[in-house]
Amino acid sequence: MKFLSPTAEAVYERYNARLASEWRRLTELGPASVAVRDQFLLPIGPDSGRLLHALILARKPRRILELGTSYGYSTLFLADAAQQVGAAVVTVDCAKHKQDYAREQLQEAGLAGPVEFRCGDAIELIEADKGWWDFILLDIWKELYCPSFEAFYPKLSEEAVIAADNMIEPAHNRGEVRQYRDAVRQKMDLQTILLPIGSGIELTLKWTPGNAKL
């Protein structure tokens, strides 16, 4: 069932075609693919994308932060939903060529308006921003999950949502993601749950003061 706008759907289908081609190449490369993984989409996948899209439509956040633009697969879902609810998306990555690619796709999809691209060190960019975040997608290198979390945690709005990807797969990242999950559970004003969707999504909600954990 189509849920993106027609122009966004066309770009989404092109992403899927690229993903299918790259998956075949990844399979052929086997373990050697680790050395060139930065060339591939490595996206959140359609199920996780639809979940994020639905959450934004339901929650109607004002400001959305994406940590890990990559080639813009997840940005497409965020931007489409953001445009529908009048939200703004800030997407962060350290690779300019990836953001350039993502920007071109969003422009073709008619979704460039809600999105601001910021290229550089994620922690520095988070700390430099003076606003509040209502919705965050965390999908960067896993060793940066905990430092990123500690940087954006003080800037979460009341009832903000954090969606952290790759909580289950790939298996070699489980050490870093467990550290992240432990860090989240130490915050008494956060409620969190792991969903077996895609590669595993950890959904975390900042509770209002009256709903703090006991």
Sequence and secondary structure as in RCSB ss.txt:
>XXXX:A:sequence
MKFLSPTAEAVYERYNARLASEWRRLTELGPASVAVRDQFLLPIGPDSGRLLHALILARKPRRILELGTSYGYST
LFLADAAQQVGAAVVTVDCAKHKQDYAREQLQEAGLAGPVEFRCGDAIELIEADKGWWDFILLDIWKELYCPSFE
AFYPKLSEEAVIAADNMIEPAHNRGEVRQYRDAVRQKMDLQTILLPIGSGIELTLKWTPGNAKL
>XXXX:A:secstr
   S HHHHHHHHHHHHHHHHHHHHHHHHGGGGGGGGGGS     HHHHHHHHHHHHHH  SEEEEE  TTSHHH
HHHHHHHHHHT EEEEEES HHHHHHHHHHHHHHT  TTEEEEES HHHHHHH  S EEEEEE S GGGHHHHHH
HHGGGEEEEEEEEE  SSSSGGGHHHHHHHHHHHHT TTEEEEEE STT EEEEEE  GGG   
